[in-house]
Structure formats: structure tokens, C-alpha cells
Amino acid sequence: MKVVFKSKDFASVDSSGYGFNNRRPMANPWQYQGRVQHRQWQGIYECGWQKTNDRLKQDELLWTVRGDARLFGLAAALKTKGFEVEVEQD
């Protein structure tokens, strides 16, 4: 299963208490990967800056979290914090 969402920065996700940790750079610039370790769900994530051509809009981080069905709990928790979340089956 896959959970996809966007954020304005790293701090809003890292400080949420949902277990996002171990962020490290990937081969491409401005892309990162890490783990999600929480007592109710776990998985791996990738994120990267998504550039926008609109000068009035701020660039956003696109997060993709992969794991098992327990990620439904993560998706619900992110929605309560105001994130727009998409859940997809792999």
C-alpha cells in the first residue's frame, strides 16, 4: 500500500510524532528517503521537492510512504493534521 501527501516543509512532518526518521539523501538532488517507525504503523518513505512554475505558489515536498495495511492509520492521522492524503494499492 502507498500513502502520498504534500507538505510545505520537513518540520511539519518531522514534528508531528508520526515516526518519520532516518532521513538521508538519495542519488538525485533534493530527494530523500527514510523510515516511518511508529507503534501503530511502519514503512519506508521517499520525498522530494516538487517545483512549481507559479511564482505565487511555494514549492512543496511530495511524500510517498510504502508499507502494509497499517498505513491506513497513518493516512487518517495525517488527515487530522490537515494534510491532503491519497491512499493507493501497489
N, CA, C and O atoms as a Tinker XYZ file with bonds, in Angstrom:
   360  protein
     1  N      0.841000   -1.157000    0.000000    73     2
     2  CA     0.000000    0.000000    0.000000    64     1     3
     3  C      0.888000    1.221000    0.000000    63     2     4     5
     4  O      2.046000    1.165000    0.414000    81     3
     5  N      0.341000    2.318000   -0.464000    73     3     6
     6  CA     1.107000    3.537000   -0.614000    64     5     7
     7  C      0.271000    4.732000   -0.145000    63     6     8     9
     8  O     -0.899000    4.857000   -0.506000    81     7
     9  N      0.877000    5.602000    0.656000    73     7    10
    10  CA     0.253000    6.847000    1.119000    64     9    11
    11  C      1.046000    7.999000    0.522000    63    10    12    13
    12  O      2.266000    8.059000    0.673000    81    11
    13  N      0.358000    8.918000   -0.157000    73    11    14
    14  CA     1.001000   10.051000   -0.812000    64    13    15
    15  C      0.398000   11.336000   -0.261000    63    14    16    17
    16  O     -0.822000   11.469000   -0.167000    81    15
    17  N      1.264000   12.283000    0.104000    73    15    18
    18  CA     0.792000   13.580000    0.589000    64    17    19
    19  C      1.861000   14.636000    0.344000    63    18    20    21
    20  O      3.000000   14.314000    0.007000    81    19
    21  N      1.485000   15.896000    0.515000    73    19    22
    22  CA     2.406000   17.018000    0.315000    64    21    23
    23  C      2.496000   17.838000    1.590000    63    22    24    25
    24  O      1.556000   17.893000    2.383000    81    23
    25  N      3.655000   18.477000    1.769000    73    23    26
    26  CA     3.844000   19.396000    2.888000    64    25    27
    27  C      4.663000   20.587000    2.417000    63    26    28    29
    28  O      5.315000   20.533000    1.374000    81    27
    29  N      4.624000   21.646000    3.183000    73    27    30
    30  CA     5.377000   22.856000    2.848000    64    29    31
    31  C      6.828000   22.763000    3.288000    63    30    32    33
    32  O      7.692000   23.445000    2.737000    81    31
    33  N      7.104000   21.903000    4.298000    73    31    34
    34  CA     8.461000   21.804000    4.839000    64    33    35
    35  C      8.648000   20.463000    5.551000    63    34    36    37
    36  O      7.704000   19.686000    5.698000    81    35
    37  N      9.876000   20.209000    5.987000    73    35    38
    38  CA    10.171000   18.981000    6.725000    64    37    39
    39  C      9.646000   19.055000    8.159000    63    38    40    41
    40  O      9.173000   18.056000    8.701000    81    39
    41  N      9.728000   20.223000    8.764000    73    39    42
    42  CA     9.393000   20.372000   10.178000    64    41    43
    43  C      7.952000   19.992000   10.484000    63    42    44    45
    44  O      7.682000   19.410000   11.534000    81    43
    45  N      7.025000   20.307000    9.594000    73    43    46
    46  CA     5.621000   19.991000    9.864000    64    45    47
    47  C      5.370000   18.490000    9.921000    63    46    48    49
    48  O      4.439000   18.043000   10.590000    81    47
    49  N      6.183000   17.717000    9.233000    73    47    50
    50  CA     6.036000   16.258000    9.235000    64    49    51
    51  C      6.897000   15.634000   10.334000    63    50    52    53
    52  O      6.435000   14.757000   11.064000    81    51
    53  N      8.147000   16.085000   10.453000    73    51    54
    54  CA     9.053000   15.531000   11.462000    64    53    55
    55  C      8.538000   15.747000   12.881000    63    54    56    57
    56  O      8.700000   14.879000   13.739000    81    55
    57  N      7.925000   16.884000   13.130000    73    55    58
    58  CA     7.471000   17.205000   14.484000    64    57    59
    59  C      6.067000   16.684000   14.788000    63    58    60    61
    60  O      5.545000   16.907000   15.881000    81    59
    61  N      5.457000   15.995000   13.830000    73    59    62
    62  CA     4.084000   15.516000   14.020000    64    61    63
    63  C      3.983000   14.333000   14.975000    63    62    64    65
    64  O      2.899000   14.050000   15.485000    81    63
    65  N      5.083000   13.639000   15.226000    73    63    66
    66  CA     5.056000   12.491000   16.118000    64    65    67
    67  C      4.601000   11.206000   15.446000    63    66    68    69
    68  O      4.227000   10.251000   16.126000    81    67
    69  N      4.628000   11.172000   14.114000    73    67    70
    70  CA     4.163000   10.002000   13.371000    64    69    71
    71  C      5.278000    9.043000   12.988000    63    70    72    73
    72  O      5.043000    8.090000   12.244000    81    71
    73  N      6.490000    9.277000   13.484000    73    71    74
    74  CA     7.571000    8.316000   13.322000    64    73    75
    75  C      8.455000    8.500000   12.106000    63    74    76    77
    76  O      9.205000    7.585000   11.767000    81    75
    77  N      8.404000    9.632000   11.439000    73    75    78
    78  CA     9.283000    9.856000   10.290000    64    77    79
    79  C     10.693000   10.121000   10.810000    63    78    80    81
    80  O     10.911000   11.064000   11.571000    81    79
    81  N     11.652000    9.285000   10.398000    73    79    82
    82  CA    13.026000    9.451000   10.875000    64    81    83
    83  C     14.034000    8.883000    9.873000    63    82    84    85
    84  O     13.660000    8.383000    8.813000    81    83
    85  N     15.302000    8.969000   10.226000    73    83    86
    86  CA    16.411000    8.429000    9.427000    64    85    87
    87  C     16.447000    9.002000    8.010000    63    86    88    89
    88  O     16.766000    8.281000    7.064000    81    87
    89  N     16.124000   10.289000    7.851000    73    87    90
    90  CA    16.142000   10.888000    6.514000    64    89    91
    91  C     17.578000   11.000000    6.016000    63    90    92    93
    92  O     18.463000   11.469000    6.732000    81    91
    93  N     17.794000   10.564000    4.787000    73    91    94
    94  CA    19.108000   10.653000    4.156000    64    93    95
    95  C     18.924000   10.965000    2.677000    63    94    96    97
    96  O     17.891000   10.629000    2.099000    81    95
    97  N     19.918000   11.607000    2.053000    73    95    98
    98  CA    19.785000   11.988000    0.645000    64    97    99
    99  C     19.815000   10.781000   -0.282000    63    98   100   101
   100  O     20.434000    9.759000    0.015000    81    99
   101  N     19.136000   10.924000   -1.405000    73    99   102
   102  CA    19.140000    9.899000   -2.448000    64   101   103
   103  C     20.118000   10.341000   -3.541000    63   102   104   105
   104  O     20.812000   11.345000   -3.384000    81   103
   105  N     20.173000    9.601000   -4.635000    73   103   106
   106  CA    21.109000    9.884000   -5.721000    64   105   107
   107  C     20.797000   11.197000   -6.425000    63   106   108   109
   108  O     21.713000   11.906000   -6.843000    81   107
   109  N     19.520000   11.528000   -6.562000    73   107   110
   110  CA    19.133000   12.765000   -7.229000    64   109   111
   111  C     19.111000   13.920000   -6.237000    63   110   112   113
   112  O     18.755000   13.726000   -5.074000    81   111
   113  N     19.484000   15.113000   -6.675000    73   111   114
   114  CA    19.462000   16.262000   -5.762000    64   113   115
   115  C     18.052000   16.546000   -5.253000    63   114   116   117
   116  O     17.070000   16.400000   -5.982000    81   115
   117  N     17.973000   16.948000   -4.006000    73   115   118
   118  CA    16.726000   17.365000   -3.367000    64   117   119
   119  C     15.728000   16.227000   -3.182000    63   118   120   121
   120  O     14.534000   16.481000   -3.019000    81   119
   121  N     16.188000   14.991000   -3.205000    73   119   122
   122  CA    15.324000   13.847000   -2.912000    64   121   123
   123  C     15.897000   13.109000   -1.708000    63   122   124   125
   124  O     17.112000   12.987000   -1.553000    81   123
   125  N     14.996000   12.619000   -0.861000    73   123   126
   126  CA    15.394000   11.981000    0.383000    64   125   127
   127  C     14.600000   10.696000    0.591000    63   126   128   129
   128  O     13.545000   10.497000   -0.011000    81   127
   129  N     15.124000    9.830000    1.452000    73   127   130
   130  CA    14.422000    8.611000    1.835000    64   129   131
   131  C     14.647000    8.366000    3.319000    63   130   132   133
   132  O     15.581000    8.903000    3.916000    81   131
   133  N     13.787000    7.555000    3.901000    73   131   134
   134  CA    13.930000    7.258000    5.315000    64   133   135
   135  C     12.909000    6.222000    5.760000    63   134   136   137
   136  O     12.303000    5.532000    4.941000    81   135
   137  N     12.729000    6.126000    7.073000    73   135   138
   138  CA    11.808000    5.148000    7.648000    64   137   139
   139  C     10.697000    5.842000    8.418000    63   138   140   141
   140  O     10.853000    6.958000    8.915000    81   139
   141  N      9.581000    5.153000    8.499000    73   139   142
   142  CA     8.493000    5.558000    9.376000    64   141   143
   143  C      8.375000    4.455000   10.418000    63   142   144   145
   144  O      8.046000    3.315000   10.090000    81   143
   145  N      8.645000    4.797000   11.669000    73   143   146
   146  CA     8.608000    3.813000   12.750000    64   145   147
   147  C      7.716000    4.345000   13.864000    63   146   148   149
   148  O      8.096000    5.247000   14.610000    81   147
   149  N      6.548000    3.781000   13.957000    73   147   150
   150  CA     5.553000    4.183000   14.956000    64   149   151
   151  C      4.996000    2.907000   15.557000    63   150   152   153
   152  O      5.060000    1.854000   14.922000    81   151
   153  N      4.461000    2.968000   16.737000    73   151   154
   154  CA     3.960000    1.727000   17.363000    64   153   155
   155  C      2.742000    1.162000   16.647000    63   154   156   157
   156  O      2.432000   -0.018000   16.810000    81   155
   157  N      2.030000    1.991000   15.841000    73   155   158
   158  CA     0.841000    1.505000   15.139000    64   157   159
   159  C      1.060000    1.262000   13.651000    63   158   160   161
   160  O      0.230000    0.614000   13.014000    81   159
   161  N      2.150000    1.762000   13.082000    73   159   162
   162  CA     2.435000    1.540000   11.661000    64   161   163
   163  C      3.927000    1.683000   11.423000    63   162   164   165
   164  O      4.656000    2.251000   12.237000    81   163
   165  N      4.359000    1.160000   10.298000    73   163   166
   166  CA     5.754000    1.302000    9.896000    64   165   167
   167  C      5.845000    1.197000    8.384000    63   166   168   169
   168  O      4.966000    0.637000    7.728000    81   167
   169  N      6.901000    1.733000    7.856000    73   167   170
   170  CA     7.100000    1.702000    6.415000    64   169   171
   171  C      8.363000    2.440000    6.026000    63   170   172   173
   172  O      9.171000    2.809000    6.879000    81   171
   173  N      8.523000    2.648000    4.750000    73   171   174
   174  CA     9.640000    3.432000    4.232000    64   173   175
   175  C      9.060000    4.594000    3.432000    63   174   176   177
   176  O      7.959000    4.501000    2.890000    81   175
   177  N      9.808000    5.679000    3.369000    73   175   178
   178  CA     9.302000    6.821000    2.616000    64   177   179
   179  C     10.364000    7.390000    1.692000    63   178   180   181
   180  O     11.564000    7.212000    1.902000    81   179
   181  N      9.896000    8.069000    0.679000    73   179   182
   182  CA    10.720000    8.878000   -0.207000    64   181   183
   183  C     10.047000   10.235000   -0.292000    63   182   184   185
   184  O      8.819000   10.320000   -0.294000    81   183
   185  N     10.831000   11.288000   -0.360000    73   183   186
   186  CA    10.257000   12.612000   -0.536000    64   185   187
   187  C     11.206000   13.463000   -1.363000    63   186   188   189
   188  O     12.408000   13.204000   -1.417000    81   187
   189  N     10.658000   14.461000   -1.992000    73   187   190
   190  CA    11.459000   15.358000   -2.803000    64   189   191
   191  C     10.700000   16.634000   -3.079000    63   190   192   193
   192  O      9.471000   16.669000   -3.030000    81   191
   193  N     11.442000   17.673000   -3.366000    73   191   194
   194  CA    10.826000   18.959000   -3.657000    64   193   195
   195  C     10.176000   18.920000   -5.023000    63   194   196   197
   196  O     10.785000   18.497000   -6.006000    81   195
   197  N      8.955000   19.357000   -5.074000    73   195   198
   198  CA     8.196000   19.428000   -6.317000    64   197   199
   199  C      8.127000   20.906000   -6.698000    63   198   200   201
   200  O      7.459000   21.703000   -6.039000    81   199
   201  N      8.825000   21.251000   -7.767000    73   199   202
   202  CA     8.891000   22.649000   -8.212000    64   201   203
   203  C      7.581000   23.040000   -8.868000    63   202   204   205
   204  O      6.927000   22.235000   -9.531000    81   203
   205  N      7.217000   24.295000   -8.666000    73   203   206
   206  CA     6.036000   24.837000   -9.319000    64   205   207
   207  C      6.459000   25.999000  -10.207000    63   206   208   209
   208  O      7.395000   26.728000   -9.881000    81   207
   209  N      5.778000   26.167000  -11.311000    73   207   210
   210  CA     6.090000   27.267000  -12.228000    64   209   211
   211  C      5.369000   28.548000  -11.845000    63   210   212   213
   212  O      5.628000   29.606000  -12.418000    81   211
   213  N      4.480000   28.457000  -10.894000    73   211   214
   214  CA     3.705000   29.616000  -10.450000    64   213   215
   215  C      4.505000   30.363000   -9.380000    63   214   216   217
   216  O      4.795000   29.806000   -8.321000    81   215
   217  N      4.853000   31.594000   -9.649000    73   215   218
   218  CA     5.661000   32.366000   -8.703000    64   217   219
   219  C      4.919000   32.665000   -7.403000    63   218   220   221
   220  O      5.545000   32.929000   -6.376000    81   219
   221  N      3.612000   32.624000   -7.444000    73   219   222
   222  CA     2.816000   32.921000   -6.254000    64   221   223
   223  C      2.674000   31.725000   -5.326000    63   222   224   225
   224  O      2.283000   31.878000   -4.169000    81   223
   225  N      2.990000   30.533000   -5.827000    73   223   226
   226  CA     2.866000   29.325000   -5.009000    64   225   227
   227  C      4.245000   28.873000   -4.549000    63   226   228   229
   228  O      5.222000   28.951000   -5.294000    81   227
   229  N      4.304000   28.402000   -3.319000    73   227   230
   230  CA     5.543000   27.893000   -2.755000    64   229   231
   231  C      5.774000   26.449000   -3.217000    63   230   232   233
   232  O      4.823000   25.684000   -3.379000    81   231
   233  N      7.039000   26.087000   -3.426000    73   231   234
   234  CA     7.358000   24.696000   -3.741000    64   233   235
   235  C      6.929000   23.814000   -2.574000    63   234   236   237
   236  O      6.926000   24.253000   -1.424000    81   235
   237  N      6.562000   22.553000   -2.879000    73   235   238
   238  CA     6.101000   21.631000   -1.850000    64   237   239
   239  C      6.917000   20.344000   -1.887000    63   238   240   241
   240  O      7.494000   19.978000   -2.911000    81   239
   241  N      6.948000   19.677000   -0.751000    73   239   242
   242  CA     7.551000   18.356000   -0.653000    64   241   243
   243  C      6.493000   17.315000   -0.965000    63   242   244   245
   244  O      5.402000   17.349000   -0.395000    81   243
   245  N      6.799000   16.399000   -1.854000    73   243   246
   246  CA     5.911000   15.283000   -2.170000    64   245   247
   247  C      6.434000   14.057000   -1.439000    63   246   248   249
   248  O      7.563000   13.628000   -1.678000    81   247
   249  N      5.627000   13.490000   -0.552000    73   247   250
   250  CA     5.989000   12.339000    0.275000    64   249   251
   251  C      5.259000   11.097000   -0.232000    63   250   252   253
   252  O      4.064000   11.149000   -0.521000    81   251
   253  N      5.977000    9.985000   -0.338000    73   251   254
   254  CA     5.394000    8.693000   -0.683000    64   253   255
   255  C      5.844000    7.687000    0.377000    63   254   256   257
   256  O      7.038000    7.437000    0.539000    81   255
   257  N      4.882000    7.117000    1.091000    73   255   258
   258  CA     5.172000    6.145000    2.152000    64   257   259
   259  C      4.643000    4.795000    1.702000    63   258   260   261
   260  O      3.483000    4.679000    1.306000    81   259
   261  N      5.492000    3.772000    1.762000    73   259   262
   262  CA     5.088000    2.412000    1.375000    64   261   263
   263  C      5.148000    1.503000    2.593000    63   262   264   265
   264  O      6.048000    1.600000    3.426000    81   263
   265  N      4.160000    0.615000    2.670000    73   263   266
   266  CA     4.108000   -0.329000    3.774000    64   265   267
   267  C      2.881000   -1.211000    3.648000    63   266   268   269
   268  O      2.315000   -1.358000    2.564000    81   267
   269  N      2.473000   -1.797000    4.769000    73   267   270
   270  CA     1.313000   -2.694000    4.753000    64   269   271
   271  C      0.036000   -1.931000    5.098000    63   270   272   273
   272  O      0.033000   -0.700000    5.135000    81   271
   273  N     -1.037000   -2.658000    5.349000    73   271   274
   274  CA    -2.365000   -2.065000    5.568000    64   273   275
   275  C     -2.430000   -1.174000    6.802000    63   274   276   277
   276  O     -3.352000   -0.368000    6.931000    81   275
   277  N     -1.470000   -1.306000    7.709000    73   275   278
   278  CA    -1.476000   -0.444000    8.894000    64   277   279
   279  C     -1.268000    1.025000    8.546000    63   278   280   281
   280  O     -1.512000    1.901000    9.376000    81   279
   281  N     -0.816000    1.300000    7.317000    73   279   282
   282  CA    -0.629000    2.690000    6.900000    64   281   283
   283  C     -1.951000    3.451000    6.783000    63   282   284   285
   284  O     -1.945000    4.678000    6.679000    81   283
   285  N     -3.090000    2.737000    6.798000    73   283   286
   286  CA    -4.378000    3.431000    6.856000    64   285   287
   287  C     -4.434000    4.314000    8.102000    63   286   288   289
   288  O     -5.008000    5.403000    8.070000    81   287
   289  N     -3.844000    3.848000    9.186000    73   287   290
   290  CA    -3.791000    4.633000   10.418000    64   289   291
   291  C     -2.969000    5.898000   10.236000    63   290   292   293
   292  O     -3.352000    6.960000   10.726000    81   291
   293  N     -1.844000    5.800000    9.538000    73   291   294
   294  CA    -1.025000    6.972000    9.246000    64   293   295
   295  C     -1.796000    7.956000    8.382000    63   294   296   297
   296  O     -1.766000    9.161000    8.634000    81   295
   297  N     -2.486000    7.453000    7.368000    73   295   298
   298  CA    -3.265000    8.325000    6.486000    64   297   299
   299  C     -4.329000    9.076000    7.279000    63   298   300   301
   300  O     -4.519000   10.276000    7.080000    81   299
   301  N     -5.013000    8.388000    8.163000    73   299   302
   302  CA    -6.044000    9.031000    8.986000    64   301   303
   303  C     -5.426000   10.089000    9.906000    63   302   304   305
   304  O     -5.990000   11.169000   10.082000    81   303
   305  N     -4.279000    9.777000   10.482000    73   303   306
   306  CA    -3.609000   10.728000   11.375000    64   305   307
   307  C     -3.156000   11.973000   10.616000    63   306   308   309
   308  O     -3.282000   13.090000   11.119000    81   307
   309  N     -2.631000   11.784000    9.408000    73   307   310
   310  CA    -2.202000   12.929000    8.600000    64   309   311
   311  C     -3.393000   13.807000    8.218000    63   310   312   313
   312  O     -3.287000   15.033000    8.199000    81   311
   313  N     -4.515000   13.179000    7.916000    73   311   314
   314  CA    -5.718000   13.951000    7.565000    64   313   315
   315  C     -6.184000   14.809000    8.729000    63   314   316   317
   316  O     -6.659000   15.925000    8.521000    81   315
   317  N     -6.056000   14.305000    9.958000    73   315   318
   318  CA    -6.468000   15.099000   11.114000    64   317   319
   319  C     -5.571000   16.320000   11.308000    63   318   320   321
   320  O     -5.991000   17.306000   11.913000    81   319
   321  N     -4.339000   16.261000   10.797000    73   319   322
   322  CA    -3.423000   17.405000   10.867000    64   321   323
   323  C     -3.617000   18.378000    9.713000    63   322   324   325
   324  O     -2.956000   19.415000    9.661000    81   323
   325  N     -4.521000   18.054000    8.782000    73   323   326
   326  CA    -4.816000   18.962000    7.679000    64   325   327
   327  C     -4.114000   18.670000    6.370000    63   326   328   329
   328  O     -4.233000   19.451000    5.426000    81   327
   329  N     -3.387000   17.570000    6.285000    73   327   330
   330  CA    -2.723000   17.201000    5.044000    64   329   331
   331  C     -3.735000   16.576000    4.089000    63   330   332   333
   332  O     -4.642000   15.866000    4.522000    81   331
   333  N     -3.581000   16.839000    2.789000    73   331   334
   334  CA    -4.383000   16.145000    1.777000    64   333   335
   335  C     -3.666000   14.846000    1.456000    63   334   336   337
   336  O     -2.520000   14.856000    1.008000    81   335
   337  N     -4.342000   13.728000    1.686000    73   335   338
   338  CA    -3.713000   12.414000    1.595000    64   337   339
   339  C     -4.406000   11.564000    0.558000    63   338   340   341
   340  O     -5.634000   11.549000    0.469000    81   339
   341  N     -3.601000   10.844000   -0.241000    73   339   342
   342  CA    -4.126000    9.846000   -1.176000    64   341   343
   343  C     -3.594000    8.483000   -0.745000    63   342   344   345
   344  O     -2.417000    8.347000   -0.410000    81   343
   345  N     -4.461000    7.481000   -0.756000    73   343   346
   346  CA    -4.066000    6.115000   -0.410000    64   345   347
   347  C     -4.244000    5.266000   -1.674000    63   346   348   349
   348  O     -5.300000    5.286000   -2.307000    81   347
   349  N     -3.190000    4.521000   -2.029000    73   347   350
   350  CA    -3.216000    3.697000   -3.239000    64   349   351
   351  C     -2.740000    2.291000   -2.902000    63   350   352   353
   352  O     -1.922000    2.086000   -2.005000    81   351
   353  N     -3.267000    1.344000   -3.634000    73   351   354
   354  CA    -2.799000   -0.043000   -3.535000    64   353   355
   355  C     -1.656000   -0.235000   -4.529000    63   354   356   357
   356  O     -1.730000    0.241000   -5.662000    81   355
   357  N     -0.616000   -0.921000   -4.113000    73   355   358
   358  CA     0.501000   -1.238000   -5.021000    64   357   359
   359  C      0.169000   -2.415000   -5.888000    63   358   360
   360  O      0.986000   -2.825000   -6.712000    81   359
